[in-house]
């Protein structure tokens, strides 16, 4: 497998705030590397260091003692803060009393959210980091990214991608979850991961997954929540603006990276077919939408749409909420794994645009061809053109 270029140093799209912030993201997406680049003079606490983690668990006040010498306005980085949630009380006090600034990274929101941790009551912004975007990578071939994903290690070490992705699943999605006590038994969770990998970019059916993985349905529901809380998965809700036809209310499930999904499914050593690549392309477009939403601070909700009759649109970006006096507004996006855009590809876009009682700002088709087309109210763009137009603010 070869990428068009091998990237060793790359500028990320995320901009550092001037105030304290949380930086959440899956393990291995480059959070620590980015922080060391944007805050080179910061005082650093790496909670992946077992000795430091244990000492601060036993005495969280050690953070205060070790930052006593810093001046107001100095930056302090605490890496993997969810390892010692009690530190957030100390962080809160140091922000208030000493006016220190904190950059707090985490690869799991579960312990913070479910443990009632002090989330600093608005004193810290919340940012997210994901694998590389095509906007960051520049002119690279899309096919290797669909097959192996965009994790920094994968892009930088293309000769070892299969080993890297296997290790990622084994280390971060099994051992870390076991160490944090998120599941009682590892074996059922491992079986679930295999099925969940195969379900990437599809509508969730917990009963079917439970049957395939041979685990109870309530465990499946819990396992999906764990994947979300550890930031490796997204449940995309169905858009329900009150159209004249019944909409599907079941969410769709997406892994944060198509390469990790493939490794979780146990397919990393097998050739990929077009069905898998189609789901991977859909996953990648969602990834680009999420990166844009985060780095440009748009904060627009993203959905999919499916009527009871089976008319489906891959993504609906709500650009304006419904009010008492005006309908919702949205951009419709359809993604196709094709070098040529066929007339049938935009059929569902036009059907939804005609039947919906919300305002359709734009209908967009994304594909792997090179021509930009305009077909009966549908703008068809290549993936690179779509990303360029996205960052020009053409859609939202």
PyMOL commands that set and color helices and strands:
alter all, ss='L'
color gray80, all
select helices_A, chain A and resi 31-38+50-58+62-66+81-84+87-97+110-114+120-122+134-137+142-148+152-156+158-179+186-198+206-213+217-229+258-264+274-295+343-355+383-391
alter helices_A, ss='H'
color red, helices_A
select strands_A, chain A and resi 21-24+43-46+75-79+101-106+125-128+202-203+233-236+252-255+302-306+312-320+329-335+359-367+373-375+378-382
alter strands_A, ss='S'
color yellow, strands_A
deselect
rebuild
show_as cartoon
